[in-house]
Amino acid sequence: MLAATRFSVLDRSRVREGHDGPEALRDTVALARYAEELGYHRFWVSEHHSVPGVAGSAPTVLAAAVAGATSAIRVGTGGVMLPNHEPLVVAEQFGVLESLFPGRIDMGLGRSVGFTDGIRRALGRDVKDADAFEERLGQLLGWLDGTQRAHPQVHARPAEGLRVPPFLLATGEGAGIAARAGLPLVVGDLRRRDRLLVAVEEYRRGFRPSAWAERPYVVVSGTVAVAGSEREARRLLVPEAWSMAHARTRGSFPPLAPAERIEALEMSARERELYESGLGGHVHGTPERVARELAAVVAETGADEVLVTTSTYDRAGLLDSFARLAELAGLVPRTAGGAGTGPNPPAGQAD
């Protein structure tokens, strides 16, 4: 079953303790090259603003760097938060990307706004802007296919008439909006399987074929960690789980810390509760266990694609996890390594 499913990567350019934002962005580009070699279908980048632990704030700019450093893998965003931007500008940006890298660009879109009042004010946005997402989505698609009539003398150049596949991230009402617009759906996370299944069912039930998609297309997204043992795989989850617990208790989402330092921390009862909760529910373990769990996910959801969003401090462990996942998913490497070795890890990324 996994061999018939596409596997892709979403990287959030997570900053690590002792390393800075520019290095995190370079790590993202290096990881994209490695994912391409391993045979992953897409590589997407994300949008976050004023987060100490995330360097990816300009997804279309970063997507251009990724596309320029690769040659075959599809490249896109997961996603551009449309309420933060004017639809014309987003259309123009993706038009430039598609013009430079024809046939390789995806336009993943979300409806979130900045997560604090200060960020929203700095962006010139408000929480209510998310309510206008469906209208703004229609405007954006109109700029791409030339059907917009609100500004008859204006054209989104060079985007108008280009085919840039749109995807919609299912947050809040996202599943219903994707169904009504006839767009592929990206839904997560794998930890909340009941909510995921409800969203997928709503999407399939309400899907209307469009010029963008003739049938429903479901991408399920979440953390997947593969290692030689259960303990090693679980330790890959530790840095992100602690960052989430820290954010929930102290209001700041910090850079990723080494697992060994986190495991030695004295946590409050609330921090411990959130930390342990953050470790639970992810698809992780040995290749055999992960293969079984992913097969169950694909069977339950009918997913066409799995988008892996794993973040951790240990870069060597992360690269190894992606390589093991590629092998168990039956991906075909695009660049042959030595006999039986597979692709080489990105230079400087095995430390």
WOGIVEN-V691878 format. One record per pair of residues at least 24 apart in sequence whose ideal C-beta (glycine too) atoms are under 8 Angstrom apart, sorted by the first residue. I is the first residue (numbers start at 1). J is the second residue. If there is no record, write none. Layout:
# WOGIVEN-V691878
i->I j->J
i->I j->J
This chain:
# WOGIVEN-V691878
i->1 j->295
i->1 j->298
i->1 j->299
i->2 j->291
i->2 j->294
i->2 j->295
i->2 j->298
i->2 j->328
i->2 j->329
i->2 j->330
i->3 j->329
i->3 j->330
i->5 j->298
i->5 j->303
i->5 j->304
i->5 j->305
i->5 j->306
i->5 j->329
i->6 j->41
i->6 j->42
i->6 j->304
i->6 j->305
i->6 j->306
i->7 j->40
i->7 j->41
i->7 j->305
i->7 j->306
i->7 j->308
i->7 j->325
i->7 j->326
i->7 j->329
i->7 j->331
i->8 j->40
i->8 j->41
i->8 j->42
i->8 j->43
i->8 j->44
i->8 j->74
i->8 j->219
i->8 j->305
i->8 j->306
i->8 j->307
i->8 j->308
i->9 j->35
i->9 j->40
i->9 j->42
i->9 j->43
i->9 j->44
i->9 j->307
i->9 j->308
i->9 j->309
i->9 j->322
i->10 j->43
i->10 j->44
i->10 j->45
i->10 j->46
i->10 j->78
i->10 j->221
i->10 j->307
i->10 j->308
i->10 j->309
i->11 j->43
i->11 j->44
i->11 j->45
i->11 j->46
i->11 j->56
i->11 j->309
i->11 j->311
i->12 j->45
i->12 j->46
i->12 j->48
i->12 j->54
i->12 j->56
i->12 j->309
i->12 j->311
i->13 j->45
i->13 j->46
i->13 j->54
i->13 j->55
i->13 j->56
i->13 j->62
i->14 j->53
i->14 j->54
i->14 j->55
i->14 j->240
i->14 j->255
i->14 j->256
i->14 j->311
i->15 j->52
i->15 j->53
i->15 j->54
i->15 j->55
i->15 j->255
i->15 j->256
i->16 j->239
i->16 j->255
i->16 j->256
i->16 j->257
i->16 j->313
i->17 j->255
i->17 j->256
i->17 j->257
i->17 j->258
i->17 j->313
i->19 j->255
i->21 j->55
i->22 j->55
i->24 j->54
i->24 j->55
i->24 j->56
i->25 j->55
i->25 j->56
i->25 j->62
i->25 j->65
i->27 j->315
i->27 j->349
i->28 j->55
i->28 j->56
i->28 j->62
i->28 j->66
i->29 j->65
i->29 j->66
i->29 j->69
i->30 j->346
i->30 j->347
i->30 j->348
i->30 j->349
i->31 j->318
i->31 j->319
i->31 j->322
i->31 j->346
i->31 j->349
i->32 j->66
i->32 j->69
i->32 j->70
i->32 j->73
i->32 j->75
i->33 j->69
i->33 j->70
i->33 j->346
i->34 j->319
i->34 j->322
i->34 j->343
i->34 j->345
i->34 j->346
i->34 j->349
i->35 j->73
i->35 j->322
i->36 j->70
i->36 j->71
i->36 j->72
i->36 j->73
i->36 j->334
i->36 j->335
i->37 j->333
i->37 j->334
i->37 j->335
i->37 j->343
i->37 j->344
i->38 j->322
i->38 j->323
i->38 j->326
i->38 j->331
i->38 j->333
i->38 j->334
i->38 j->342
i->38 j->343
i->39 j->326
i->39 j->331
i->39 j->332
i->39 j->333
i->39 j->334
i->40 j->73
i->40 j->322
i->40 j->326
i->40 j->331
i->41 j->73
i->41 j->74
i->41 j->305
i->42 j->73
i->42 j->74
i->42 j->75
i->42 j->76
i->42 j->106
i->42 j->307
i->43 j->70
i->43 j->73
i->43 j->74
i->43 j->75
i->43 j->76
i->44 j->75
i->44 j->76
i->44 j->77
i->44 j->78
i->44 j->79
i->44 j->106
i->44 j->108
i->44 j->307
i->45 j->76
i->45 j->77
i->45 j->78
i->46 j->77
i->46 j->78
i->46 j->79
i->47 j->77
i->47 j->79
i->47 j->80
i->47 j->81
i->47 j->84
i->47 j->110
i->49 j->84
i->49 j->114
i->49 j->119
i->49 j->122
i->49 j->123
i->50 j->114
i->50 j->116
i->50 j->118
i->50 j->119
i->50 j->122
i->51 j->253
i->52 j->252
i->52 j->253
i->52 j->254
i->52 j->255
i->53 j->243
i->53 j->253
i->53 j->254
i->53 j->255
i->53 j->256
i->54 j->253
i->60 j->90
i->60 j->93
i->60 j->94
i->60 j->97
i->63 j->97
i->63 j->105
i->64 j->96
i->64 j->97
i->64 j->100
i->67 j->97
i->67 j->100
i->67 j->101
i->67 j->104
i->67 j->105
i->68 j->100
i->68 j->101
i->72 j->104
i->72 j->334
i->73 j->104
i->73 j->334
i->74 j->104
i->74 j->105
i->74 j->106
i->75 j->101
i->75 j->104
i->75 j->105
i->75 j->106
i->76 j->105
i->76 j->106
i->76 j->107
i->76 j->108
i->76 j->167
i->77 j->106
i->77 j->107
i->77 j->108
i->77 j->109
i->78 j->108
i->78 j->110
i->78 j->167
i->78 j->169
i->78 j->186
i->78 j->221
i->78 j->307
i->79 j->107
i->79 j->108
i->79 j->109
i->79 j->110
i->79 j->167
i->79 j->169
i->79 j->186
i->80 j->107
i->80 j->108
i->80 j->109
i->80 j->110
i->81 j->109
i->81 j->110
i->81 j->111
i->81 j->112
i->81 j->113
i->82 j->109
i->82 j->110
i->82 j->111
i->82 j->133
i->82 j->136
i->82 j->137
i->82 j->140
i->83 j->111
i->83 j->112
i->83 j->113
i->83 j->125
i->83 j->129
i->83 j->130
i->83 j->132
i->83 j->133
i->83 j->136
i->84 j->113
i->84 j->114
i->84 j->123
i->84 j->125
i->84 j->129
i->87 j->136
i->87 j->137
i->87 j->139
i->87 j->140
i->87 j->143
i->88 j->139
i->88 j->143
i->88 j->151
i->88 j->154
i->88 j->156
i->90 j->140
i->91 j->140
i->91 j->143
i->91 j->144
i->91 j->156
i->91 j->159
i->91 j->160
i->92 j->156
i->92 j->157
i->92 j->158
i->92 j->159
i->94 j->144
i->94 j->159
i->94 j->162
i->94 j->164
i->95 j->144
i->95 j->156
i->95 j->157
i->95 j->158
i->95 j->159
i->95 j->160
i->95 j->162
i->95 j->164
i->96 j->158
i->96 j->159
i->97 j->164
i->98 j->159
i->98 j->162
i->98 j->163
i->98 j->164
i->99 j->158
i->99 j->162
i->105 j->164
i->105 j->165
i->106 j->164
i->106 j->165
i->106 j->167
i->107 j->164
i->107 j->165
i->107 j->166
i->107 j->167
i->108 j->166
i->108 j->167
i->108 j->168
i->108 j->169
i->108 j->186
i->109 j->137
i->109 j->140
i->109 j->166
i->109 j->167
i->109 j->168
i->109 j->169
i->110 j->168
i->110 j->169
i->110 j->171
i->110 j->174
i->111 j->169
i->111 j->171
i->111 j->172
i->111 j->173
i->111 j->174
i->111 j->177
i->112 j->171
i->130 j->172
i->133 j->173
i->133 j->177
i->134 j->173
i->134 j->177
i->134 j->180
i->134 j->181
i->137 j->168
i->137 j->177
i->137 j->181
i->138 j->181
i->140 j->166
i->141 j->166
i->141 j->181
i->141 j->212
i->145 j->211
i->165 j->212
i->166 j->212
i->167 j->219
i->170 j->199
i->170 j->203
i->174 j->199
i->175 j->199
i->175 j->200
i->175 j->202
i->175 j->203
i->176 j->202
i->176 j->203
i->176 j->206
i->178 j->203
i->179 j->203
i->179 j->204
i->179 j->205
i->179 j->206
i->179 j->207
i->179 j->208
i->179 j->216
i->180 j->206
i->180 j->208
i->181 j->208
i->181 j->210
i->181 j->212
i->182 j->207
i->182 j->208
i->182 j->209
i->182 j->210
i->182 j->211
i->182 j->212
i->182 j->213
i->183 j->210
i->183 j->212
i->183 j->213
i->184 j->212
i->184 j->213
i->184 j->216
i->184 j->217
i->184 j->218
i->184 j->219
i->185 j->216
i->185 j->217
i->185 j->218
i->185 j->219
i->186 j->219
i->186 j->221
i->186 j->307
i->187 j->218
i->187 j->219
i->187 j->220
i->187 j->221
i->188 j->220
i->188 j->221
i->188 j->222
i->188 j->307
i->188 j->309
i->189 j->221
i->189 j->222
i->189 j->223
i->189 j->309
i->190 j->220
i->190 j->221
i->190 j->222
i->190 j->223
i->190 j->224
i->190 j->281
i->190 j->282
i->190 j->283
i->190 j->297
i->191 j->222
i->191 j->223
i->191 j->280
i->191 j->281
i->191 j->282
i->192 j->281
i->193 j->297
i->193 j->300
i->196 j->220
i->196 j->301
i->197 j->300
i->197 j->301
i->200 j->301
i->200 j->302
i->200 j->303
i->204 j->302
i->217 j->304
i->217 j->305
i->218 j->301
i->218 j->302
i->218 j->303
i->218 j->304
i->218 j->305
i->219 j->303
i->219 j->304
i->219 j->305
i->219 j->306
i->219 j->307
i->220 j->297
i->220 j->298
i->220 j->301
i->220 j->303
i->220 j->305
i->220 j->306
i->220 j->307
i->221 j->306
i->221 j->307
i->221 j->308
i->221 j->309
i->222 j->282
i->222 j->283
i->222 j->307
i->222 j->308
i->222 j->309
i->223 j->282
i->223 j->283
i->223 j->284
i->223 j->308
i->223 j->309
i->223 j->310
i->223 j->311
i->224 j->282
i->224 j->283
i->224 j->284
i->224 j->290
i->224 j->294
i->224 j->306
i->224 j->308
i->224 j->310
i->224 j->321
i->224 j->325
i->225 j->282
i->225 j->283
i->225 j->284
i->225 j->285
i->225 j->290
i->225 j->310
i->225 j->312
i->225 j->321
i->226 j->284
i->226 j->285
i->226 j->286
i->226 j->287
i->226 j->290
i->226 j->320
i->226 j->321
i->226 j->324
i->226 j->325
i->226 j->328
i->227 j->284
i->227 j->285
i->227 j->286
i->227 j->317
i->227 j->320
i->227 j->321
i->227 j->324
i->228 j->286
i->229 j->286
i->230 j->284
i->230 j->285
i->230 j->286
i->230 j->289
i->232 j->317
i->233 j->284
i->233 j->285
i->233 j->286
i->233 j->290
i->233 j->321
i->234 j->279
i->234 j->284
i->235 j->259
i->235 j->314
i->235 j->317
i->236 j->284
i->236 j->310
i->236 j->312
i->236 j->314
i->236 j->317
i->236 j->318
i->236 j->321
i->237 j->278
i->237 j->279
i->237 j->282
i->237 j->284
i->237 j->312
i->238 j->262
i->238 j->263
i->238 j->279
i->238 j->312
i->239 j->311
i->239 j->312
i->239 j->313
i->239 j->314
i->240 j->278
i->240 j->311
i->240 j->312
i->241 j->275
i->241 j->276
i->241 j->278
i->241 j->279
i->242 j->275
i->242 j->278
i->244 j->274
i->244 j->275
i->244 j->278
i->245 j->271
i->245 j->274
i->245 j->275
i->245 j->278
i->246 j->271
i->248 j->274
i->249 j->274
i->256 j->311
i->256 j->312
i->256 j->313
i->257 j->313
i->258 j->313
i->258 j->314
i->259 j->312
i->259 j->313
i->259 j->314
i->287 j->324
i->287 j->327
i->287 j->328
i->290 j->324
i->290 j->325
i->290 j->328
i->291 j->328
i->294 j->329
i->315 j->349
i->315 j->350
i->315 j->351
i->316 j->345
i->316 j->349
i->316 j->350
i->316 j->351
i->319 j->345
i->319 j->346
i->319 j->349
i->319 j->350
